[in-house]
Amino acid sequence: MAKFIIHGSKKLSGEIEVRGAKNEATKIVAASILTDQDVVINNAPHILDFEKMLEIIRSMGGRAEWTGDHQVTLNCKDIDPQKIDQEKVRQLRASVVFIGPMLARFGKIDFPTPGGCIIGNRPMDTHFLAFEQLGAQITKVNDKLYRLTANKLIGNTVVLQEFSVTATENILMAATLAQGETVLKIAAVEPHVGDLVKCLNKMGAQIKWLTNHTLLIKGVEKLSGVEHTVIPDTIEAGTFILLAAVTNSSIKITHLNPNHMDLFLLKLKEFGVNFEVGQDYILVKPAGELKAVKKIETNIYPGIPTDLQQPLAVLATQAAGPTLIFEKMFEGRFKYTSELQKMGANIINANPHQIIITGPTPLYGTEVKTFDLRAGATLIVAGLLADGETIINEAEIVDRGYEDIVGRLQKIGADIQKIE
């Protein structure tokens, strides 16, 4: 079990570059199954979740290799879905998006329940009901395995039960090779979903937006290969922006898209964070006293992402007054609050979806534990703010979504190391 050792309460400075979006790069790996030609992914992040997706492709006999510093080339011409490494699938929530492409191409897939971070109840119902609307038959083989079959997926009007990002991606990928037209309603509109649509259209798919949350997919016979550059990771960008804000440092966060962060940036202004927005960067500067905001509410895009709720909580500990955080998406996302409380944060857990943070309070280094990917990044932010030494256990979880986090933070002056 790895640990982060952090000595905080230091001003940071310099530039830090945002890597490619985890939640898009992993989905393009799945999309590579839809064609027998090469798929080249540029701006691919060196993170554990992405590498596990590549390993799943390799387990089925596909080719997935790094062909550049941040470039991967895949070819799934000869894959055998019966050989899929079910243990790796169980370790990774993102693996659920393999279902759509494999069902569309092969007509049958035995698929285990995916794993990932334990942040709340995320059942497969939305996915399965949507696949049934495309003509798939779903059988529960046992408590850990499902079988999906469809001689040919048939286009239909598909209404999702909720604004699910992965269900949206699963169905739109499956529908690209379905017979006829599919109208997908209640579709998620996160930036990486829109960029996945662009990638699929470059492969020969016929997808267009009818309204903000409705997609029209005209099925085609086959898709071709593609070279596609992944958009910047909004969550990583937000994490680094918040790190600069809470440490009152001057840091330039580069290679990001500010247009994907409108409401998040508006909330930072309410807090009193001092920052400058450029075309592809945000420069955070030292500020005066931070002030609490009335409420932070996570929501589907263009709302504040649930993945930024946790590091925003660290900012709230440094703001004068009470801030209510309303986590609408997942009931397990507040487990990290016990660790911030150990560090001195004044947090009241009102219920599984709401907390009240009153600041400003100094944070002090201590030994804490990460519960999920974003909680781990949050504790790093808190540790770099805190006075003294912070030890974060289960540090390997952070590798799932942040490339070389230690090396990149050290370059801007952070006193952090990782002990395996």
C-alpha positions in Angstrom: 0.0 0.0 0.0 1.5 3.3 -1.1 1.6 6.6 0.9 1.9 10.2 0.1 4.2 12.2 2.5 3.5 15.9 2.4 4.9 18.9 4.2 2.5 21.7 3.6 2.0 25.4 4.3 4.3 26.4 1.5 3.7 28.9 -1.3 3.8 27.3 -4.8 4.6 28.9 -8.1 5.1 28.1 -11.8 3.1 26.3 -14.5 1.3 23.0 -14.5 -0.1 21.4 -17.7 -3.5 19.7 -17.8 -3.5 16.2 -19.4 -6.1 14.6 -21.6 -9.6 13.9 -20.2 -9.7 10.5 -18.4 -13.4 10.2 -19.1 -13.0 10.7 -22.8 -9.8 8.8 -23.4 -11.2 5.6 -21.8 -14.3 5.8 -23.9 -12.4 6.1 -27.2 -10.6 2.9 -26.3 -14.0 1.2 -26.2 -15.0 2.9 -29.5 -12.0 1.3 -31.2 -13.9 -2.0 -31.1 -16.4 -0.6 -33.6 -13.8 -0.7 -36.4 -11.3 -3.2 -37.8 -8.9 -0.3 -38.6 -6.4 1.6 -36.5 -7.6 4.1 -33.9 -5.0 6.6 -32.8 -5.6 8.5 -29.6 -3.5 11.7 -29.1 -3.2 13.5 -25.7 -3.8 10.2 -24.0 -3.1 10.4 -20.2 -0.6 8.1 -18.5 -3.1 7.0 -15.8 -4.0 3.7 -14.3 -7.7 3.6 -15.5 -6.6 4.3 -19.1 -4.0 1.6 -18.9 -6.5 -0.9 -17.6 -8.8 -0.2 -20.5 -5.8 -1.0 -22.8 -5.2 -4.2 -20.9 -8.8 -5.3 -21.4 -8.4 -4.7 -25.2 -5.1 -6.8 -25.1 -6.8 -9.5 -23.2 -9.2 -10.0 -26.1 -6.4 -10.2 -28.6 -6.4 -6.6 -29.7 -3.4 -4.4 -30.2 -3.0 -1.4 -27.9 0.4 0.2 -27.7 2.0 3.5 -26.9 3.3 5.0 -30.1 4.3 8.4 -28.8 4.7 10.2 -25.5 0.9 10.7 -25.1 -0.2 8.7 -28.2 -1.8 5.3 -28.3 -2.6 3.2 -31.3 -5.3 0.5 -31.1 -6.4 -2.2 -33.6 -9.3 -4.5 -32.7 -9.6 -6.4 -36.0 -9.0 -9.8 -34.5 -10.4 -9.5 -30.9 -12.4 -12.3 -29.3 -14.9 -11.0 -26.7 -15.0 -14.5 -25.1 -11.4 -13.9 -23.9 -12.2 -10.6 -22.1 -10.4 -10.4 -18.7 -13.3 -10.3 -16.4 -11.2 -9.6 -13.4 -9.9 -6.4 -14.9 -13.4 -5.5 -15.9 -14.5 -5.9 -12.3 -11.8 -3.5 -11.2 -12.9 -0.6 -13.4 -16.2 1.3 -13.6 -15.4 2.8 -17.0 -15.3 -0.8 -18.5 -19.1 -0.7 -18.7 -18.8 1.2 -22.0 -17.3 -1.9 -23.6 -20.8 -3.4 -23.7 -22.3 -1.1 -26.4 -19.5 -1.5 -29.0 -19.1 -5.3 -28.4 -22.9 -5.9 -28.6 -23.1 -3.9 -31.8 -20.2 -5.7 -33.4 -20.5 -9.3 -32.1 -24.2 -9.6 -31.1 -23.3 -11.3 -27.8 -21.3 -10.4 -24.7 -21.0 -12.0 -21.3 -20.1 -9.1 -19.0 -19.4 -8.9 -15.2 -20.5 -6.1 -13.0 -17.9 -3.4 -13.3 -16.0 -2.0 -10.2 -14.3 1.2 -9.5 -14.6 3.8 -6.7 -17.2 3.2 -4.0 -18.9 6.6 -4.1 -22.5 5.5 -4.0 -25.1 3.4 -5.7 -24.6 3.1 -9.5 -26.7 0.3 -10.8 -26.8 -1.0 -14.3 -30.5 -0.6 -14.8 -30.2 2.6 -16.9 -27.9 0.8 -19.3 -29.9 -2.4 -19.5 -33.3 -0.8 -20.1 -31.8 1.3 -22.9 -30.2 -1.7 -24.6 -33.6 -3.5 -24.4 -35.1 -0.6 -26.3 -32.6 -1.4 -29.0 -33.7 -5.0 -29.1 -31.2 -6.6 -26.9 -32.0 -9.5 -24.6 -30.4 -9.5 -21.1 -30.0 -12.5 -18.9 -28.5 -12.6 -15.4 -26.3 -15.6 -15.5 -25.4 -15.3 -11.8 -24.8 -12.7 -9.2 -21.6 -11.4 -10.9 -22.3 -12.0 -14.7 -24.8 -10.7 -17.3 -25.4 -12.0 -20.8 -26.5 -9.6 -23.5 -27.5 -10.8 -26.9 -28.9 -9.2 -30.1 -28.8 -10.7 -33.6 -29.0 -7.1 -34.8 -29.6 -4.0 -32.8 -32.6 -2.1 -34.2 -32.8 1.6 -34.1 -35.6 3.0 -31.8 -36.5 5.9 -29.6 -34.4 5.3 -26.4 -35.3 7.2 -23.3 -32.7 7.0 -20.5 -33.9 6.8 -17.0 -31.5 9.5 -15.9 -28.8 11.8 -17.2 -26.2 9.1 -17.2 -22.9 9.9 -18.9 -21.8 6.3 -19.4 -25.2 5.1 -20.5 -25.3 7.9 -23.1 -21.9 6.9 -24.4 -22.8 3.2 -24.3 -26.0 3.6 -26.3 -24.7 6.1 -28.9 -21.7 3.8 -29.6 -24.0 0.8 -30.0 -26.5 2.7 -32.2 -23.8 3.7 -34.7 -24.0 0.2 -36.1 -27.6 -0.5 -35.4 -30.2 -1.0 -38.2 -32.1 2.3 -38.8 -32.3 5.4 -36.8 -32.1 5.9 -33.0 -33.3 8.9 -31.1 -31.6 9.0 -27.8 -33.4 11.2 -25.2 -32.2 12.4 -21.8 -28.6 12.3 -23.1 -25.8 13.7 -21.1 -24.0 16.7 -22.6 -20.7 16.8 -20.8 -17.8 18.1 -23.0 -16.2 14.7 -23.3 -19.5 13.2 -24.5 -19.7 15.9 -27.2 -16.1 15.2 -28.2 -16.8 11.4 -28.3 -19.6 12.2 -30.8 -17.1 14.2 -32.9 -14.7 11.2 -32.8 -17.4 8.8 -33.9 -18.5 11.0 -36.7 -14.9 11.2 -38.0 -15.0 7.4 -38.0 -18.1 7.5 -40.3 -20.9 7.5 -37.8 -23.9 9.8 -38.5 -24.7 11.4 -35.2 -26.2 14.9 -34.6 -27.7 16.8 -31.8 -31.5 17.5 -32.2 -31.7 19.4 -28.9 -29.4 19.9 -25.9 -30.3 16.5 -24.6 -31.4 14.5 -27.6 -29.2 12.8 -30.2 -30.1 11.3 -33.6 -27.9 8.4 -34.6 -28.4 6.9 -38.1 -26.9 3.4 -38.2 -24.2 2.6 -40.7 -22.8 -0.6 -42.0 -19.2 -0.1 -40.7 -16.9 2.5 -39.2 -13.3 3.3 -40.3 -10.2 4.1 -38.3 -9.5 7.5 -36.9 -6.8 9.8 -35.3 -8.3 11.9 -32.6 -7.0 14.3 -30.0 -8.6 14.1 -26.5 -9.8 17.3 -24.9 -8.2 18.6 -21.7 -9.4 17.0 -18.4 -11.7 19.5 -16.7 -11.5 17.7 -13.3 -7.7 17.8 -13.3 -7.8 21.5 -14.3 -10.3 22.3 -11.5 -8.2 20.4 -8.9 -5.0 22.4 -9.8 -6.9 25.7 -9.8 -8.3 24.9 -6.3 -4.8 23.9 -5.1 -3.5 27.3 -6.2 -6.4 29.1 -4.5 -6.2 27.4 -1.1 -2.4 27.8 -0.9 -2.7 31.5 -1.9 -0.2 30.8 -4.6 0.6 32.1 -8.1 0.2 29.2 -10.5 -0.6 29.1 -14.2 -2.7 26.1 -15.2 -2.3 25.5 -18.9 -3.7 23.4 -21.8 -7.3 23.6 -20.5 -10.6 24.9 -21.9 -12.1 27.6 -19.7 -15.4 27.3 -21.7 -16.0 23.9 -20.1 -15.8 25.4 -16.6 -18.2 28.4 -16.6 -20.2 27.7 -13.4 -17.2 26.4 -11.5 -15.3 29.6 -12.3 -18.3 31.7 -11.3 -18.3 30.0 -7.9 -14.6 30.8 -7.5 -15.4 34.5 -8.1 -18.1 34.3 -5.3 -15.4 32.9 -3.0 -13.1 35.8 -3.8 -10.5 33.7 -5.7 -8.2 36.0 -7.8 -7.6 34.6 -11.2 -7.1 35.5 -14.9 -8.7 33.6 -17.7 -6.9 33.1 -21.0 -7.8 31.3 -24.2 -6.2 28.0 -22.9 -5.0 28.8 -19.4 -6.1 30.1 -16.0 -3.6 32.1 -13.9 -4.4 32.0 -10.2 -3.0 34.8 -8.1 -2.7 35.4 -4.4 -6.0 36.9 -3.0 -7.3 38.6 0.1 -9.8 37.1 2.5 -12.0 34.4 1.0 -15.7 34.6 1.8 -18.1 31.7 2.1 -20.8 31.1 -0.6 -24.4 30.3 0.2 -24.5 26.9 -1.6 -22.4 24.7 -3.9 -24.7 22.2 -5.7 -23.3 19.5 -7.9 -25.3 18.7 -11.1 -25.1 17.4 -14.6 -23.2 19.6 -17.1 -23.1 22.5 -17.3 -23.5 22.3 -13.6 -20.6 21.9 -11.1 -19.2 18.4 -11.6 -19.5 16.0 -8.7 -15.8 15.2 -9.1 -14.9 18.8 -8.1 -17.2 18.8 -5.0 -14.5 17.4 -2.7 -11.6 19.8 -3.5 -14.1 22.7 -3.4 -14.7 21.6 0.2 -11.1 22.4 1.1 -11.6 25.9 -0.4 -14.7 26.3 1.8 -12.6 25.5 5.0 -10.6 28.7 4.2 -13.6 31.0 3.5 -15.2 33.2 6.2 -18.6 31.9 7.1 -20.7 28.8 6.4 -20.9 27.1 3.0 -23.5 24.4 2.3 -22.4 21.7 -0.2 -25.3 19.8 -1.7 -24.1 16.5 -3.4 -27.0 15.6 -5.7 -25.3 12.8 -7.6 -23.9 10.2 -5.2 -24.7 9.4 -1.5 -21.2 8.1 -0.8 -19.2 11.1 -1.8 -18.8 12.6 1.7 -16.7 9.9 3.3 -13.6 12.1 2.9 -15.1 14.6 5.4 -14.0 12.5 8.4 -10.4 12.9 7.2 -10.7 16.7 6.7 -12.1 16.8 10.2 -9.0 15.1 11.5 -7.0 17.9 10.0 -9.1 20.5 11.8 -11.9 21.3 9.3 -15.2 22.4 10.8 -17.7 20.2 9.0 -21.2 19.2 9.9 -22.6 16.2 8.0 -26.3 17.1 7.8 -27.3 14.1 5.8 -25.9 11.8 3.1 -26.2 14.5 0.5 -25.5 17.7 2.4 -22.7 19.1 4.5 -22.0 22.5 6.1 -18.5 23.8 6.3 -17.7 26.9 8.4 -14.4 28.7 8.0 -11.8 29.9 8.0 -10.1 27.2 10.0 -6.4 26.3 9.9 -5.6 22.7 8.8 -2.9 20.6 10.4 -1.0 17.7 9.1 -2.0 14.2 10.3 -2.4 10.7 9.0 -5.4 10.2 6.8 -6.9 7.7 4.3 -8.3 8.1 0.8 -11.6 6.5 0.0 -11.8 7.2 -3.8 -9.9 8.9 -6.6 -11.2 12.4 -6.1 -11.0 12.2 -2.3 -7.3 11.3 -2.7 -6.7 14.4 -4.8 -8.6 16.4 -2.3 -6.5 15.2 0.6 -3.3 16.2 -1.4 -4.7 19.7 -1.8 -5.5 19.8 2.0 -2.1 18.4 2.8 -0.3 21.0 0.8 -2.3 23.7 2.6 -1.9 22.2 6.1 0.7 23.1 8.6 3.1 20.2 9.3 3.3 16.7 7.9 0.4 14.9 6.3 0.5 11.1 5.5 -2.1 9.9 3.0 -2.6 6.1 2.9 -3.8 4.2 -0.1 -2.1 6.7 -2.4 -2.2 4.3 -5.4 -5.9 5.2 -5.9 -4.9 8.7 -7.1 -2.9 7.0 -9.9 -6.2 6.0 -11.5 -6.8 9.6 -12.7 -3.8 11.9 -12.2 -0.7 11.4 -14.3 2.6 11.6 -12.3 0.9 13.7 -9.7 4.0 13.8 -7.5 6.5 14.8 -10.2 4.2 17.5 -11.6 3.5 19.0 -8.1 7.2 19.0 -7.2 7.9 21.1 -10.2 5.8 23.9 -8.8 7.5 23.7 -5.4 5.3 21.1 -3.5 7.0 19.1 -0.8 5.4 15.8 -1.6 6.8 12.3 -2.1 5.2 8.9 -2.7 6.4 5.8 -0.8 5.5 2.4 -2.2 
